[in-house]
Amino acid sequence: MADHSLTRKSPSVSTTGMRRILPVDMVERGRCPFDPPPGLRGEGAVRPLDLLNGARAWLVTGFEEARTVLSDARFSADKVRHRDATSPQPHKPAEMEAAVAEREDGLFVFMDPPEHTRLRRLLTGQFTVRRMRELESRVTEIAVEHIEAMRAAGTEADLVPAFALPLPSLVICELLGVDHADRAQFQARTAVGLNANSTPEEQAAARAELYAFMRRLVAGKRSNPADDLLSGLIHAAHPPLTDAQLVDVALVLLNAGHETTANMLGLGTFALLEHPDQLATLRADPGLIDNTVEELLRFLSIIQLGVSRVTTAPVTLGGVDIPAGATVVIATPEVNRDPRHWPDPDAFDLRRSRTPHLAFGHGVHQCLGQQLARIEMRAGLGELMSRLPNLRLAVPAEQVPVRDEMLIFGVRSLPVTWS
């Protein structure tokens, strides 16, 4: 969107604990839906952030400072052992000790080494080069099937339910080994649970049903293993993982691999359509698809303020002294536009030199499925642009509803036409 001229009103619905305590200008987008929320920009790469619950956190907007937070052991991801300022209730010492002693979950994204190391190593062993290569051809098949289904149904579609949501959902089914007969049921529950338009009651019911579905899936893989990630985790782990750990791991992969990729497909298409010069560049040179994916990941950075750490010791970061036990929040959209790291960072440029970004994080918690996400974006966007050469918005850009009330930014719907 070259002129950044869109103006929109967005609801301020609270959907997570963190979202409820963030100042509005830290989450809601301003004039242009592709730019970071205006409240993220301020003086310095690290600054105090007063939350609406009365607690103080520290906001990190600098690239190098964010890399430090994500790689330095003094910044903990373990929200069981270390209370986060975004927690609704403070943990009492006795409750904390009990929670740590009884911890048997598989939520590895909220663990530190060595607990995190074991689960991470097991998962890394399942994301093999062979499996990714096999999935790549399947991802392309899924993308083509959905594009052809849209074309068969007419000349207009809402790209979110017709393409962006089902593609990563079906890829997760392939990864976890969900039977073909169960995939429609899996997709339906996933769509409701992750849909910003669903009511809290609908989302809660869908999550409960999805948890029960995963428990049945785990039980089935124990008795009848196949060549899929979940079977591999069940039969390769020594000591074995519990059913609860396996379900947690599967749900983490679902949430991390589905909602983020679905929103990148929808918002990424929107961004390309609203930057016609860049879209023309891609159409003229399809070999730029890898650059396109990396630039979209940097430019859009859809995880707004969902990454936080707790300091386990006093730290000086970016010249700012931060005490022990403090919550540090990474503003990924602003980090990926740090002018000290990129020239003209607010420009969307498919020919930009490839420079590392933090869309997939950094350090021991760097996204396990980042290569798969790249495959999905490359196949999804590449097939869309080649098979629908006249693709464009079916409504004015300012009427595209964004979901900036969520911690993962995207579009609620994207009406398009190709006639």
C-alpha positions in Angstrom: 0.0 0.0 0.0 2.2 2.7 -1.3 0.4 5.7 0.1 -0.5 4.2 3.5 -3.8 5.9 3.2 -6.3 3.4 4.6 -8.2 4.3 7.7 -10.2 1.8 9.6 -12.0 1.2 12.9 -11.2 -2.1 14.6 -12.9 -3.7 17.6 -10.9 -3.9 20.8 -12.2 -7.3 21.9 -10.0 -9.0 24.5 -9.2 -12.5 23.5 -6.2 -13.4 25.6 -4.7 -12.4 29.0 -2.0 -10.4 27.4 -4.3 -8.6 25.0 -6.5 -7.4 27.9 -3.7 -5.6 29.6 -1.9 -4.0 26.6 -2.6 -0.3 25.8 -4.8 -0.1 22.7 -2.1 1.6 20.6 0.2 -1.4 21.2 -2.1 -3.8 19.3 -4.6 -2.0 17.0 -3.2 -1.0 13.7 -3.4 2.6 12.5 -3.8 4.0 9.0 -2.2 1.2 7.2 -2.9 -2.5 8.1 0.6 -3.6 7.0 2.4 -1.3 9.4 3.1 -2.1 13.1 0.7 -0.6 15.7 1.7 3.0 16.3 2.3 2.5 20.1 5.3 0.3 19.4 7.4 3.1 18.1 9.1 5.3 20.7 12.5 6.4 22.1 15.2 3.7 22.3 15.4 0.0 21.6 14.3 -0.9 25.1 11.8 1.1 27.2 9.5 0.6 30.2 5.9 -0.5 29.4 3.1 0.1 31.9 0.4 -2.5 31.5 -3.2 -1.9 32.2 -3.1 -4.3 35.1 -0.8 -2.0 36.9 2.3 -4.0 36.3 5.4 -2.8 34.6 7.2 -4.7 31.8 9.9 -3.7 29.3 9.3 -3.4 25.6 12.1 -4.4 23.2 11.9 -2.9 19.7 15.6 -3.2 18.6 16.8 -6.1 16.5 20.0 -6.9 18.3 18.4 -6.4 21.7 15.6 -8.9 20.7 18.2 -11.5 19.6 19.8 -11.1 23.0 16.5 -11.7 24.8 15.8 -14.8 22.7 19.3 -16.4 23.1 20.5 -15.3 26.6 19.7 -17.8 29.4 19.0 -14.9 31.8 15.7 -14.4 29.9 13.4 -17.4 30.8 10.5 -18.7 28.8 9.3 -20.8 31.7 6.1 -19.2 32.9 5.6 -22.0 35.5 8.8 -21.3 37.4 8.8 -17.5 36.8 5.8 -15.3 37.1 5.0 -13.2 34.1 3.6 -9.7 34.6 0.8 -10.7 32.2 -0.4 -13.5 34.5 -3.9 -12.9 35.8 -3.0 -14.0 39.3 0.3 -14.0 41.2 1.7 -17.4 42.0 2.3 -18.1 45.7 5.6 -19.8 46.5 3.9 -23.0 47.7 1.7 -23.1 44.5 4.8 -22.5 42.3 6.7 -25.3 44.0 3.8 -27.7 43.5 3.4 -26.8 39.9 7.0 -27.3 39.2 7.1 -30.7 41.0 4.0 -32.0 39.2 5.0 -30.7 35.8 4.3 -33.4 33.2 3.1 -31.3 30.3 4.5 -31.1 26.8 4.3 -27.3 26.4 7.9 -27.1 25.4 7.6 -23.5 24.2 7.2 -22.5 27.9 10.2 -24.5 29.1 13.9 -23.8 29.5 16.7 -26.2 29.1 17.2 -29.0 30.1 13.4 -29.8 30.1 13.0 -28.0 26.8 16.1 -29.6 25.3 14.7 -33.2 25.4 11.4 -32.4 23.8 13.0 -30.1 21.3 15.5 -32.7 20.3 12.8 -35.3 19.8 10.8 -33.0 17.6 13.8 -31.9 15.6 14.4 -35.6 14.8 11.0 -35.8 13.3 11.3 -32.7 11.0 13.6 -34.6 8.6 14.8 -33.4 5.2 13.0 -36.4 3.7 9.7 -35.6 5.4 9.9 -32.0 4.4 10.6 -32.9 0.8 7.6 -35.3 0.7 5.4 -32.7 2.3 6.4 -30.0 -0.3 4.9 -31.9 -3.2 1.7 -32.6 -1.1 1.5 -28.9 -0.1 1.5 -28.0 -3.8 -1.2 -30.5 -4.5 -3.4 -29.2 -1.7 -2.9 -25.6 -2.9 -3.8 -26.5 -6.5 -6.9 -28.5 -5.4 -8.3 -25.5 -3.5 -7.5 -23.0 -6.2 -9.2 -25.2 -8.8 -12.2 -25.6 -6.4 -12.5 -21.8 -6.2 -12.4 -21.5 -10.0 -15.0 -24.2 -10.4 -17.3 -22.4 -8.1 -17.3 -19.1 -9.9 -15.1 -16.0 -10.2 -15.2 -14.7 -6.6 -14.3 -16.2 -3.3 -13.3 -15.3 0.3 -9.7 -16.4 0.3 -9.6 -17.0 4.0 -12.0 -19.9 4.4 -11.5 -21.1 0.8 -7.7 -21.2 0.8 -5.7 -19.7 3.7 -7.3 -21.7 6.5 -7.7 -25.2 4.9 -4.2 -25.4 3.4 -2.2 -25.3 6.6 -4.9 -27.4 8.4 -4.5 -30.2 5.8 -0.7 -30.0 6.0 -0.9 -30.4 9.8 -3.1 -33.5 9.2 -0.4 -34.9 6.9 2.3 -34.1 9.5 0.4 -35.7 12.5 -1.0 -38.6 10.5 -4.7 -37.8 10.8 -6.8 -40.3 8.8 -8.4 -39.0 5.7 -11.8 -39.9 7.1 -11.3 -37.7 10.1 -9.9 -34.7 8.3 -13.1 -32.9 7.7 -14.0 -33.2 11.4 -10.4 -32.0 12.4 -10.6 -29.0 10.0 -14.1 -28.0 11.3 -13.0 -28.0 15.0 -9.7 -26.2 14.1 -11.5 -23.5 12.1 -13.9 -22.8 15.0 -11.2 -22.8 17.6 -9.0 -20.4 15.7 -11.6 -18.2 14.1 -11.7 -14.7 15.5 -15.4 -14.5 14.7 -16.3 -17.5 16.9 -17.8 -16.7 20.3 -15.7 -17.5 23.5 -18.2 -20.4 24.2 -17.8 -21.8 20.7 -14.0 -21.5 20.9 -13.9 -23.2 24.3 -16.1 -26.1 23.1 -14.0 -26.5 19.9 -10.8 -26.6 21.9 -12.3 -29.2 24.3 -13.4 -31.3 21.3 -10.0 -30.9 19.6 -8.2 -32.0 22.8 -10.4 -35.2 22.9 -9.7 -35.7 19.2 -5.9 -35.5 19.9 -6.2 -38.0 22.7 -7.9 -40.5 20.5 -5.3 -39.8 17.8 -2.5 -40.5 20.2 -4.1 -43.7 21.4 -4.5 -44.9 17.8 -0.8 -44.2 17.0 0.3 -46.2 20.0 -1.5 -49.3 18.7 -1.1 -48.7 15.0 2.0 -46.6 14.3 2.6 -45.1 10.8 5.1 -43.0 9.0 4.1 -39.7 10.6 5.5 -37.3 13.2 3.2 -38.3 16.0 4.0 -42.0 15.6 7.7 -41.1 15.6 7.4 -39.2 18.8 5.5 -42.1 20.5 7.9 -44.8 19.5 11.3 -43.0 19.4 11.2 -41.4 22.8 13.1 -43.0 25.7 11.8 -42.8 28.3 8.4 -42.6 26.5 6.3 -39.5 26.5 2.9 -39.7 28.3 -0.4 -39.2 26.4 -0.7 -35.8 28.1 2.7 -34.7 26.8 2.0 -36.0 23.3 -1.4 -34.2 23.2 0.2 -31.0 24.4 3.0 -31.2 21.7 0.4 -31.9 19.0 -1.7 -28.9 20.0 1.4 -26.7 20.2 2.3 -27.7 16.6 -1.3 -27.1 15.5 -1.5 -23.6 17.0 2.0 -22.6 15.9 1.8 -24.2 12.5 -1.8 -23.4 11.5 -2.9 -20.0 12.7 0.4 -18.2 11.8 0.6 -19.7 8.3 -3.1 -19.1 7.6 -2.8 -15.5 8.5 0.4 -15.1 6.5 -1.3 -16.5 3.4 -4.3 -14.2 3.8 -2.4 -11.0 4.8 0.4 -11.8 2.4 -1.9 -12.0 -0.5 -3.6 -8.7 0.6 -0.2 -7.0 0.8 0.8 -8.2 -2.7 -2.5 -7.0 -4.2 -2.1 -3.6 -2.5 1.5 -3.2 -3.8 0.9 -3.7 -7.6 4.4 -2.7 -8.5 5.8 -5.5 -6.3 3.2 -8.0 -7.6 4.1 -7.1 -11.1 7.8 -7.7 -10.3 6.9 -11.2 -8.9 4.7 -12.1 -11.9 7.6 -11.0 -14.3 10.1 -13.1 -12.4 8.5 -16.0 -10.5 12.0 -17.0 -9.3 11.6 -14.2 -6.8 9.1 -16.3 -4.8 11.7 -17.1 -2.1 12.6 -13.4 -1.7 8.9 -12.6 -1.6 8.3 -15.0 1.3 11.2 -13.7 3.3 10.2 -10.0 2.7 6.5 -10.7 3.6 7.7 -12.5 6.8 9.8 -9.4 7.7 7.4 -6.7 6.5 4.2 -8.1 8.1 5.6 -9.9 11.3 2.1 -11.0 12.3 3.0 -12.1 15.9 2.5 -8.7 17.5 3.3 -9.0 21.2 3.0 -12.6 21.9 6.7 -13.3 22.8 7.8 -12.5 26.3 10.5 -13.6 28.7 11.2 -13.2 32.4 14.6 -12.1 33.7 16.2 -14.5 36.1 18.9 -11.9 37.1 19.4 -8.2 36.7 20.3 -7.4 33.1 21.4 -4.3 31.2 19.9 -4.4 27.8 20.3 -1.6 25.2 21.7 0.6 27.9 18.6 0.1 30.1 18.8 -1.7 33.5 16.2 -4.3 34.0 15.7 -6.0 37.4 15.4 -9.7 38.1 11.9 -11.1 37.8 10.9 -8.6 35.1 8.7 -9.3 32.1 10.4 -8.4 28.8 8.1 -8.2 25.8 9.4 -8.4 22.2 7.6 -6.2 19.6 8.4 -8.4 16.6 6.8 -6.1 14.0 9.0 -3.2 15.1 12.1 -5.4 15.6 11.8 -6.5 12.0 11.8 -2.8 10.9 14.7 -1.7 12.9 16.4 1.1 10.8 19.7 0.1 12.2 19.4 -3.3 10.6 17.5 -2.5 7.3 17.7 0.5 5.0 14.2 2.0 4.4 12.6 -0.7 6.6 9.0 0.5 6.1 9.2 -0.2 2.3 7.9 -3.5 0.9 10.7 -4.5 -1.5 10.8 -8.0 -3.1 14.4 -7.3 -4.3 15.7 -6.4 -0.8 18.9 -8.2 0.1 18.2 -11.3 2.1 19.0 -10.4 5.8 18.0 -12.5 8.8 14.8 -11.5 10.4 13.1 -12.6 13.6 9.7 -13.7 12.3 10.5 -17.2 13.4 12.3 -16.2 16.6 15.9 -17.0 17.5 17.9 -19.2 19.8 16.7 -22.4 21.4 13.1 -21.6 20.8 13.4 -20.7 17.1 10.4 -22.1 15.2 10.8 -25.8 14.5 8.4 -25.7 11.6 9.9 -22.6 9.8 11.0 -24.6 6.7 7.5 -26.1 6.4 5.9 -22.6 6.8 8.1 -21.4 4.0 7.1 -24.3 1.8 3.4 -23.5 2.5 3.8 -19.8 1.7 6.0 -20.5 -1.4 3.5 -23.1 -2.8 0.4 -21.2 -1.7 1.3 -17.8 -3.0 3.2 -19.0 -6.0 0.2 -21.1 -7.2 -2.3 -18.3 -6.5 -0.4 -15.8 -8.6 0.3 -18.2 -11.5 -3.1 -19.8 -11.7 -5.1 -16.6 -11.1 -3.3 -14.0 -13.2 -6.1 -11.5 -12.8 -6.4 -11.9 -9.0 -7.5 -8.7 -7.3 -9.7 -7.5 -4.4 -13.4 -7.8 -4.8 -14.0 -4.9 -2.4 -12.3 -1.6 -1.6 -9.2 -2.2 0.4 -10.5 -0.3 3.4 -13.4 -2.7 3.6 -11.1 -5.7 4.2 -11.7 -6.5 8.0 -8.5 -7.0 9.9 -8.1 -8.9 13.2 -5.8 -6.6 15.2 -7.7 -7.5 18.4 -5.8 -10.8 18.3 -2.1 -11.3 19.3 -1.6 -12.9 15.8 -2.5 -10.3 13.2 -4.3 -11.0 10.0 -7.5 -10.6 8.0 -10.9 -12.0 9.0 -11.8 -12.3 5.4 -10.3 -11.4 2.0 -12.9 -11.2 -0.8 -11.2 -11.6 -4.2 -12.1 -12.0 -7.8 -10.2 -13.1 -10.9 -12.7 -12.5 -13.7 
